[in-house]
Amino acid sequence: MEEKGKLNEECGLFGICLPEKKDVMHLSYYALYALQHRGQQAAGIAVATDGAIACRKGKGLTNEVFSKEVLENATEGNMAIAHCLYGRQESDAAENAQPLSTSHLEGRMAIAMNGALTNGKILKEALERQGCLFHTSSDCEIVAYQIIRHRLSEPSLEKAIEKAMDELEGAFSILVMSPTELIAARDPFGFRPLVLGTFEGGCIVASETCALDSIGAGFVRDIRPGEILVMKNGKATSYDGHCGKVPKRLCVFEHIYFARPDSFIDGASVQIARQRAGAFLALEHPVQADVVVGVPDSGIEAAMGYAKQSGIPYGIGFIKNKYIGRTFIAPGQRTREDLVRMKLNPVASTVKGKRVVLVDDSIVRGTTSRIIVKLLREAGAKEVHLMSSAPKFLYPCFYGTDISSSDYLIAYNHTDREMEEIIGVDSIGFLSVENVVKLADNGDRGFCTACFDMKYPTKIHAEVKRCRFDLEPGKEDN
């Protein structure tokens, strides 16, 4: 639903390296469309051709930044990187649009990033003291400066990236492109996904497999946490100097909410993960009900899993207005309830006179949940039992997700009974942290769950603590 009521993440990445020139901007455009759910504030594509890098980016959705005229006049090249941005509230999408393109003593470079640094403010201050000027509030610019600083003394771009990774803390999947090579790198914890594919004798990298599907590319494998992949003339070479240094900690919300259900993240089906979440919910929070419905879109698979496990019939409880996306702006002052009503309409024939299990991917503030429950009541639902396929949000995230403070998290400030009264439901249930790490159907339990249990995989510096939230004594070095 709308940004203030749901969780949001930073962005989506796509890169392509072919042995010959092709219309790589068109291919990148299609891939960004497939990744649009990861970011709607800005989009950009950088193309490498004839020893130069041409970059176009701007505020808005992919089709708003890249018009028909722009695509028709696109320069052919053999490499490109693309990015779609979800900008935090304090950032300006136009200013922070990526890829970032820059020149330095050793040549030209374009870079795009997904994630957030936990030592970004420390690195930025050190760079500013060395005379660096920053034009964005994005961590991507910090990473760019770190790479350039090492490139001036290292023999290759990949070696400079390897050196820079020694200094970067936090979550980052990055794409770096020079006029002659494309390099992909994933942080040692693997917080953010990155996959490798093949297309017409060349290489593709993307945040999700759905981007590969959108252009007919084949899936090869997931890029390993800590891996640096260097692509030249369509061929890839792997460097694993940072692999295996720390346990993998993929953000579990990739499976719960961020990724498209048709994607595979680290070899696990997102669709099956969400159905497993619903099944676990049914085991943990059984209720007597007549129908199970899901909140579109990411609550639907979990609702189906709950229904199958519980034996309660699944029903279509809402019709979503497909013409209103996350970036919809109402002309004039509208209440949040009005906006939710414009996006979702309950199916009265499914819920009237029935005891309803309502499954959503998460409950953050509780404001949107309250409105959705009200819509079900108005449509005739006799009972509403709200189930969240995520555990209770209790702590801020420092790895790129916009949970910046516990102050506005309903589960942090209220008991279950209080939440039931505030939201207006007969009962409420959350998936346990114990089971949320079991969602991947490949048996992998290497997830970051810090926003649920405060077990941060990296050191959290005082400089990055946001809003009014302070970590408990002794927790900052966990």
Protein Blocks (a to p, Z undefined) as FASTA:
>chain_A
ZZklmccdfbdcdddddfbdcdfklmmmmmmmmmmmnockbccddddeehiacddddedd
fklmmcfklmmmpccdfbdcdddddddfkbcfklmpccdddddfkbccddddedddfklm
mmmmmmmmnopacfbfbfklmmmmmmmmmmmmmcbfklmmmmmmmmpgcjdddddddfkb
ccddddfklmagcddddeehiacddfbfklmmmnopacfbdcdehiacddeehiacddfk
lgokaccdddfklmmmmpcfkbceehiafklmmmmmmmmmmmmmgcddfbdcdddfklmm
mmmmmmmmnopacddfbdcdfkbcfklccedjddfklmmmmmpccdfklmgopacddddf
bdckommmmmmmmmmmmnopabdcdddfbdcdfbdcfehpacfbfklmmklmpcfklmmm
mnopabdcdddfklmmmmpmnlpacdcfklmnopafbdcdfklpghjbdcdehklmZZ
